[in-house]
Amino acid sequence: MPKDHTSLISDLEEKLKECSSSHDIANIKSQYLGKSGIITNKFGSLKDAALDERKELGRSLNILKTQIQNLIAAKLIEIQDVKNDNKVDITLPGKNISTGSKHPVSITINGITSILAKYGFTSVSGVEVEDEFHNFEALNIPETHPARDMHDTFYVSDDKLLRTHTSSVQIRSMLSNKAPLKIMTPGKVYRCDSDPTHSPMFHQIEGLYIDKNVNFCHLKGVLISFITEFFGKDMEIRFRPSYFPFTEPSAELDIKFKGKWLEVLGCGMVHPNVLSNVKIDTKKYSGFAFGLGIERLAMLKYDIVDLRMFYENDISFLSQFKGLK
Ligand code: PHE
């Protein structure tokens, strides 16, 4: 590099050191690269150079120009960084971090289990991939029983299926714990069914109470008090005689909603055949069981019209439940 170029560069470096604002830098830039700046003039005088030197001179002038542009640009960034660092105002309030909300199904499960826990029910879980014994046979539903048609079952292999109801957990609990027993079991169940009021996967909670002298009045008492507490007010309800292979007598509980009776749960006294299947002495013990649909209760409580809303992950739907536990 020609000597005068080297000194030009070190000169510029000195000047840039003194700069403290982008305005200072703009001045320097015009001194060197402006219309009548040092470099621009040098390019202008190229035409006076001897023809054989012109090419080499032009090349080194271009290098010099690039160096100058780089030095100026670097200084500009340096000043900008200092400015940005000083710009942080730590007295400003922090940005709000927006939190999510619990899913209405979870909120409903929490609501139900916290009420039942007060009545002495302990929460247990079962398995979602079940076998026919726990889901059907032990519950007094043999293979030839027409009640198997009530359940459109998803089979995952010849002998494994997705449980069609949480009643299978009754069997698991009675086999692994001796009577007396008071359990509740929330969870997912699966049926081959899909329309605005049916989903192939939905949630149930099962209650089971086995003890000496348990009778239908206890069952009614628990359910009436549960429904009143869950909705926070007296509801118009009725017990309607029904049929389940694993309870006898059996009933369904309906709630009057907007002038219509809606079925919310199935219940009854545990069938003696079920107790015998799990080796519980039917002379000593009796019990009641109930199973209710979580989504159904949530729809009534929060006035949700389409079951499919629960599974669409629509933020505007879900955010309505903010703050609920
Ligand atoms: N398992 C029944 C159903 O899914 C509900 C039920 C549970 C009925 C316990 C009686 C007793 O419809």
Boltz pocket constraint, residues with backbone or C-beta under 6 A from the ligand:
constraints:
  - pocket:
      binder: B
      contacts: [[A, 164], [A, 165], [A, 166], [A, 167], [A, 206], [A, 207], [A, 244], [A, 247], [A, 251], [A, 265], [A, 266], [A, 267], [A, 268], [A, 289], [A, 290], [A, 291], [A, 292]]
      max_distance: 6.0
